[in-house]
């Protein structure tokens, strides 16, 4: 069980890199800025928890830098957490085709990121439009494909 958990985490680390690469490629091609949503989620969570991100309040550069760092760390936590769960669940689903697993992983990662952001009022998916949805969906599908593929390769090698 521990080995499958670690395989899932390792696979999802590669998946998280794939998500980042897809996101940065989109930013480079379309000349779009980085999303502020992860930092805004971190800020909203800190505010709800009553946590000051800087000694002089939450509305300054230091607090903004912490929000940005925390937002990125939350993203890694989501990616690695989904991979850990996949590592534990995958052996229970022996006939699951890789494309189905990849799609499920991508959608799970997307929902795990987007549902809290929506619930906190940071974003409203109803207002995204087709380009916004594609900007969110495609990198998450890259995450799913990379995670599922690497997991299968590692699991096959490990026996």
N, C-alpha and C positions, 0 to 999 in steps of 0.2 A: 504494500500500500504506500509506504514512504517513497519507494522508487518511482511509482506512477505519479505521485504528487510532485516530486522533483522534476520528472520529465515534463509535466504540464507547466511548471514554472519556467523551466528552461525554454520550452517551445514558445511560451507566451512572451518571453523576453525578446525572442526573434520577431514574434508577431507585433510587439509594441514598436520595435524598430521599423518594421514594414509600414505600420500606421504613420509613424513620424515621417518616413521618407515620402509616402504618398501625400501627406499633408504639405510638406515643404515643397514638393514638386508642384502641387496645385498653386501654392503661393508664388512660386517662381514663374510658372506659366501665365497665370492670370494677374500677376503683380498685386496680389491682395495682401492685406496685413494679417498678422497672426490673430487668431481668435482671442477675444478678451473673456470669453465665457468661463474657462477654467479659473482664472484669477477672480472673476466676479463671484463664482460659486464659493471659492475659498473665503472671500470677504464676507459673503452672506452667512456662511457657517460660523465664522469668527464672531460676527455681530450677534447672531442668535445665541451663541455660547457666552457672550459677554467678554470675549477675549480681546485685549488690546494688542494689535500687531506691532506697535511701536510705542515707546514711552510717552511720546507726545500725541498719541491718538492714532486713529485709523485713516486719516485723510492727509497723508503726506507721502513723500517719496519712499521712505524706508518701509512704511506699511504696504505701499504698492508693490515694492520689490518682494516683500514676504508673501503677499497675495499671489504674485506671479509664480514664485517658487513653490508655494503650497499647491497651487492649481496643477502645476506640472507633476508634482509628487502624487497628488490624488489620481492623476491619469495613469501613472505607472502602477499605483496600487490597484486600480481597476483592471488594467491589463494583466498583471501578475495574478490577481485574485481570480479572474475568470479562467486563466490557465491552470491554476491550482485546482479549481473545481472541475475543469475538464479532465485533468489528469486522474482525478478520483472517479469521475463518472464514465469516462471512455471505456474502461474494461467491462462495464455493465451493458454496453451497447455494441456488441461485436459485429453486427451486420450493418452498422450505420455507414453509408457511403461518405467518402471524404468531402464531396461538394456540399452535402447536407450538413455535415459537421462544421465545415468552414463557414457556411452561411449562418448557422446557428450561433457559432462563436462570435462572428461579426455583429450580428443583431443583438446578442446578449451584451457585448461590450458597448455598443451604441446606446442601448436602453439604460445600462448601468450609469452611463455618463449623462444622457439627456433627461431621464426622468427626474433626478434630483435637481438639475438645472431648471427644469420647467416648474417643478414644485416650489422652488425657492423664488420663482418669478424673475429669474435671470434671463430666460429666453422663452420664446413662444413659437414652437414648431409650426403652428398654423400660419405664421407670417414669413416662413423661410423661402417659399417658392422652390421651383425645380432645381435651380443652381445651388441654393442653400442645402437642400436635401442631398444632392449629389456630392457636395463638398463634405458632408458628414458621413454619408453612406459608403462611398468608395474607399476611403481610408480604413473604415471599420471592416469592410469586406477584405481588404488587403491583410488586416490583422488576422481575421479568421482563417484565410487561406494559408498564410504563413504559419500560424499556430498549429493548425490541423496537419499540415504537411510535415513540419518539423517534428511534431509529436509522433506521427506515424513512423517517420524515419528513425527516430531515436528508440521507439518502442520495438520496432523490428530488429534493430541492431542489438538491443539489450536482451531480446529473447523473451 
